[in-house]
Amino acid sequence: MDCDVLIVGAGPAGLAAAIYAARSGLRTIVLEEAMVGGRAGYAHNVDNYPGFPEGISGMELMGRFAKQAEKFGSVIRQGEAALEFRIQGKVKEVVTKGGIYSAKSLIIATGLRQRKLSIPGEERLLGKGVSYCATCDGFFFKNKRVVVIGSGNEAASDLLYLASLTDKIVWISEDKEIRAEEAYLKRIRDLGIAPITGAKVREMIGGEKVEGLVFEKNGYLDKIEADGVFIAIGSVPTVELVKRAGINVNEDGYIVTDYNLETNIKGIFAAGDCTGRSHQIIVATGQGAAAGINAAEYAKNV
């Protein structure tokens, strides 16, 4: 399947790139392994994106992005995971289960994947009370006991969403200082929720489903009973395929680009969280737009 611009990842960066590439009149295909919108689609309420003073759900905002990309002619292939990048001179190929996609220019916007605690019981109880997405799974824990693990904006946002479903919430942070923005913290304080900081979660416990967790603080072990545990401790780049293709990444695993969002390989661009810049929707959107413009220009001149 041939196209002019091929985009891997349908988060805010990938969709913004698709809008600009397709708007240039080029054949544009977007491949998305999982959910269109990426991690941004999980956000319960986005209140810092310009133009939406009352806030908007991540799912609705990303749905608008996708609709606009398709309006200009982009084709979004959901459920098409990139399995291999093949770079042969001016030809860029991406192999998926559905076939081989060939393009003149390629934009990588694969985002990040959730960081795991890597503790006993975490994998075994995943989907049985352990979750990395409050927006996806929170509804199942209405009026139940839940624990949120993390100290940043993602954890705070998850907590506020869960607070609309239950008042039985415990907040645990391995960090001694909470990193979430004050706008979140004020609302959380108004709910009367104080975090347990400097606590290291050691184990998820339960049989057929989560029953609680064990954590360590000040050298002592303690236990919290819970029906659900939501982990929001940050993310890591998804660049394994990129590295194998010879695209440069830095010591933290983020894709290295120049001012034009181009990688060390001509005609291959990267945008969004996979580049390691500020993990905000608006930043990813701006990068995606720039990558889309530059990738389209490259494709026209190949």
N, C-alpha and C positions, 0 to 999 in steps of 0.2 A: 504494500500500500504506500504509494508515493504522496508526498506533500511538499510544500515549500518550507513551512516552519512546524516543527514537532516539539511539543511541550510535554514534559514528564512531571505530573503533579498538578492537581486542580484545586489548590488552596488559593488564597488571595493573590499571591504572586503569579501563579500559573494562569489564573483566570484573567488577571489584568493584562498579562502578556498576550493572551489569546485575543482580547479585545483590540489591542493595538496592532497586532500582526494581521488579524483578519480584516480589520478596518483599512489596512493598506492594500487590500484586494488579493492577498495571498492565501493559498490553500493551507489551512491551519488545523492541526489535529492535537487534541489534548488527551493524554493517557492518565487515568487515575486508578490507582490500585484499590482504594476503598471508597470513602465517602467524598463526593464533590463538596468542596469547601474546606477539606482538611480539618486540622485542629481548630481553626477559627469557627467552623460550623458547630462546634460543641459549646461555644460560649453562651451562657444563659442570657446575658444582657451586655451588649457593647455600648457603652455610654461615652466613649472618647473618640468615636469616628465622626469627622466633620459632616454636618448636614443632618444629623440625627440627635438633636438636643434632648429628646426624651428617651434616647436609647433604642436599640433594635436587637433582636436576637441574632446570634451568629448565623444560625441556619437561614433566617430570612435574608440577611445581608449577603451571604454567599449565594443564595438562590438568585438574588438580583444580579450579582456578578455573572453567574452562569447564563442567565437569560440574555444579558447584554452581549456576552461573548457569542452566543448562538445567533443572536440577531444579526451580527455582522458576518456570519457564515462559518464560525468555528464549529468543529465536530468534536464533541466530548465523549470519549469512550470510557465509561465507568466499568470497573472490574478488570481493567487491562493493566496488570502489573508488569513493569519493566523487569526482565530477567537477565538481560545482557545488553551492553552498549558495544557496537562494532564501529570503529572509526577507520575508514579507508579513504584517506585523502580528503577530497571534497564531499564525499558521501558519508552521511551519518545514519547509522541504522540502530534501531531499538528492537530487540527481540521480546515478544510476549507469547503467552500461550495461544493467542489468537493469530499470530503470524509475525511477519517482519515489516516494520515501518521504516521507510527510507525518506530522508529529508535533506534539504540543502543547508538548513541551520537547525540547531537543537538548543532548547532552553531547559535547563534542569531546575525544577522548583519542587524538590521532593520533601522539603520541610524537615521536621524532626519527629522522632518517636519518643514515647513516654519513657522516662527513666524508671527503673525498677528498684525496689529495696534489696532484692536478692537475699531474702531471708526464708527460713523454713515455713512452709505452709502457703507462701504467696502464690506460687504457680498452681499448687494443688487446689486451692480455693478460689482461683480466678473464675469469675462467672458464678460463683456460689456465695457471693457476699463481698468478695474483693473486686474492686473496679478501679479503672483509671479515668472514668468519664462520668461525672455526676449528672450531667445533662442527659446522658444516654440511659443511665440506670437508676437515677435518684427516685423516680416515680415508684419503684418497687419497694421503697423503704419509707413510705408514708407512715408517720406516727411511730416509726421504729427507732431503735438506738443506732446511731451512726458515729463513726470516727472519721475525721478529715486529717490527713497527714501531709504536712508541707508548710512553708512559711512565706511563699511569694503570692503574687496577684492571682495566680491560677487557683491555689488552695483557698484564698479568701473568697474568690468568686464562686467556687464550688460550695463553700460553707454558706454563703448567702442564699444560693439557690436551694440548698438542702433545708435551710431554715424556713423556707416557704412550705415545706412538706412535713417537718417534724421539729419539735423543740427539745429533742433528746440528742444533743450534739456535743461531742468532745473534739477539741482541736489540739493536735500534737505537732510540735515542730522540733526537729533535730537541731536546728540552729538556736543559738541563745538569743538572737535578735530576730524579730519578725521583719521580713523584707517587703511585705505588701504595702501598697500606697495608702496614704492617710485617708483618702476617700473611701476605701474599703474598710479600714480599721474603725473609722467613726461609726459606720453602720453596724459593724460587728459588736463594738462596745455597747451600742444602744440595745442590742439583743441580750446583753449581759453575759456574753461568752468571752472567757479569758483563756488564752492558749497555755498549754503545758509546754514550756520551752526547754531546750537542752535535753530532750528525751530521745533516746535511741530505741526504735522499735526492733525487737529481737525475734519475734515469732508471731505468726498468725495461727490461731488455734480454732479447732472445730472438726467435726466429723464429716457429715454430708454437706454442711454449710458452715459459714463463719459463726463462731460463738464469741469471739473476742480477740484480744491480742495481748502480748507481753512486751513491756518496755522497760528500759533501764534509765534511771536518773540519779545522779549523785552516787553511783555505785550500788544502788539498790534496785531490785526488780519489783515491778508492780504489774497488775493485770487490770484490763478494762473489758467489761462485757459489752458486746456489740453485735448487731444483726448485719451491719454493713460497714465496710472500711473503704474509704476513697483515698487513693494515693495520688498526690499532686506535687511531686518533688522535682519537677523540671524535666527537661528533655535532652536528647542527644541527637547528633546529625545522622541521617540515613544516607551514607555515602559509600557503602561498600562497593557497589557496582561502579561508581565513579572512579574510585581508586584503581580498580582493576582495568579500567579503560585508559589509564594514564593521565587522568585529569588531576591537577595538583590540589592537595588539601593542606591546611596548616596543621600545627601540632595538636590542635583541639578537634581535628576532624572536619572542619568547615571548608567548603570549597573556596579556593582563592580566585578572585576576579580582579580585573583592572577597573578603571573609572567607568568604562563602557559596559561593565558587567560581563565582559568576555573572559573566559578561562585561558589557560595556557595553550589550548588547542583552538585554532581559528574556526570560527563559525559555531562554537559551542559556548553558550552563555549560561549564567546561573543567577537566580534571584530568590529572595525570601529568606526564611530562617536557616536554610542549608548553607548560607554564606556567613552566618554567625553575627549578623548585625542585629540591631534592636528587634526583639521579638514582639513587634506590634503589627497589627493588621495594616495600618496606614503606611508603615515603612515597607512592608512586603509588597503592598500595592504599588508604591512608587517605584520600587526596584523592578517589579514585574512590568510596569509600563515602559521603563527605560530599556529593559531587556527585549521586550517585544518590538520596540521601535528599531533597536540596533540589529536584532536578529532578522527583521524584515528587510532592512537595508542591505545586510550581508547577502541574504537570499536573492535579492534582486540583481546583485552584481556578480554572483558566482558564474 
